[in-house]
């Protein structure tokens, strides 16, 4: 038992990509999360209703809760554990870490913002407000992390403008721009993020983490104070009880106590830790507001999309955890699929596929997703002669995304279904003009089918790209 608890707490050793909280060992349902406060402030400034803004903020925080918070998983039971497992790979691509160059930073920004637009168009087809908020919240998480994990604020002149504003003016990103290296994706040439590890004191705090407060954030309790004030009395200069830093000093500004080390590691002389943290928060809020405003402007062209956007920002809050727990939704895949770190690739301008293979007549979410015999299909890209180019294995009853599609793809084939299934295929590209195409949404009895790709002109949604892309 002690070994199991130690293994669970060791997951916090991977909790480095967090612009999250002053105290990562506080009960997860207490809303003392920096991402939460920043997102609410930005959404209200962009004209959102407060209940909708609060829900949007929890989709943002959910990236961290589902990615690296084992206590959150345990308290939610098997359904939440499954949700964390389904998001284990894609959610790790939404922290803006381990990017070695300005080109890599630009590539990830294009993926995230273009993926948010494609996901909004996809969600609008079924009026799925919850999925739309999930795509927006998870995308804002990545864009906010940029300011705490990158070297953007190291130069005084960049502290007055967001990266989006910089790009909108037509300026190139500075060639020295980097983001902190973290986890298995870390590059030896990237500045270190700064590791956090649990100490023996974490075991003493475990009962409170498991037992305190309501089960779901946003469904009880009062919001905590804002990032400038929270935990000022409980967290000392060296961090909260039960956590410590190990290894080389990192550059992250994820909390006030980490920022004090971060400015030293950066070699920044004209900022102390508190001012660096406040600068990162201010820019993150500002960019989040700009992105939400930009999304609204890009959806104004079509009346049905405008009505849907009004619902997204004003409808009453929904049970946000369903967006992570329901294996048929998982809207964040539009943003996260692809090679990470990009390593010089230009995958934002390549086509991907959102794939959902279900068993007709089964209630959504009732089947246990998996990859055992008879529980997968193969998705094959081929050229005009039928020669296979690449193949992916897609589990039944689990939404996901695959790609990029190889150059020369003319057909997408579905093979290997041992019983009748329903195939839902959406192709999307995230740059330079985000697009969404529905290739298929139909039942197959024979277990094999071919869909032409790319489709004929006029059958696709072309999503207007803004200057930030």
Phi, psi and omega in degrees: 000316180297322179294322179295317178296318180298321178294320179297316180292332180295339176301331178294344174295341176263009185273031181282329183275060186233113164269060199253295190203156175292330183228099182290349179262004174291154177308131188294342182273359175271117191284059174259057183245127182300318179301323180298309184295318180297319183290319177299314179300316181293316182294318178298319179294335179270006175094013179283152170288146186301314180302320178293322178296321179297318179295317177305319181296325180286330172298323177295307180298329182302334177303316179284318182298317182279340184274317190218020185245088186298328179295322176299319179296313185299318183291338181271352179079190187302323182295319180286324176301318177297318178300320178294322179293319180294329181265002188304315182278306185295324183293336178289345178272007185245037180236001180051052177239163173061034176259125192270348187210166176296326178296320177295320178299314180296321179299314182291322176300318179296319177300311187293308183291318177294325177293323176299317180295314179299319180294322177298317178296320178296313180295326181295334181297327179246012180055042182269088182297322181298315180296321179297315179295327178295316179296319180293313183295317180292325177293319178297327178302312181297314183294328176289320179299333180306321186282338176265342185253347183256175178267020185303316187274004182295329178262132187301322184292336180277348181286351181261358184217150175275164177297322179298317178295321178301313180290325181296332177283353183089008180281147175279152175291144180298136184296340180273000183294130179221165169235158187295140176279133184213140172066202184293343180274357186296139176258142184295338180270351180279145175297140183293148177284317185109111186276146174244135179228146175285149174249182179300332179296339179295325179297325180291335182266352184301317180302319179294324179296326183277331192248341189276134166082177181292165186286329189235126174304144179085356180239040179153158180081172180250144176300141179283177178292171184287174184302331184287339186244337195295143175059019183296333182268339187264337185252123180278180183296337181261008177108174181287159177297131178100355179229147176212164176264145179227163177073196181294150178297138183254168185265000189293151179240037189289340177208170180296317184288329176285328180295331179297324174282324184300320181291328176293314181295329179283338185076023179279124186261337187260011176227141167265178185300317182296316181292324177295317178298314181296325177295315179297318178296315182300314180292323179295318178296316182297315179293323178299317177296317180299319181293315179297319177295319179296318178300317179298317181296323183286343181262001184287341187294332182242132187297321181294324178289323178297316178297319180296317179300321178299324175293318182301321185265357183226343180297154177303156181295149179246164177292093192299331181296338178299331180294333177265330186271331182282112184292349178274349184261269175051055183297338183296347178298331179300329183270327197261342186292145179129172179291129177224131353297158187293334177053047176081358181288163176239055185285344179298336179261012178257159179276143174232170179233130166270127188238132171220118179245119184234165176265119182303140178088351180269137180295135181306129177085357184277336181273144178279116180291149179185184183232023180285182180302134179076006184242021177220161167231164177253137177247122188237129173265135182220160179272187186293338179273356183091001180290125181296137177256317176198167184215143177234147174263126184240119179292150173289151173062026178218117176292149178192182178223146180227160179139185006284156176289137181294154174300140180090003179297126178245334181221148170245122184248142176250127186223156165087011176285126184271352176214165180303135180224164173249127183253126173241115182236124173237126175265141179213151175230148190249352181197146002277336173244108179304139181222154177222130180229132172269110179279321186200144168207076185209163180274143179237124177267330185275347176081009176210142180197157176235138179239127181294140179214136355287158183289171180296152179301141178093358181256008185238154172272120174261121187259122184298128180268140179270177184294336181292340180274000000 
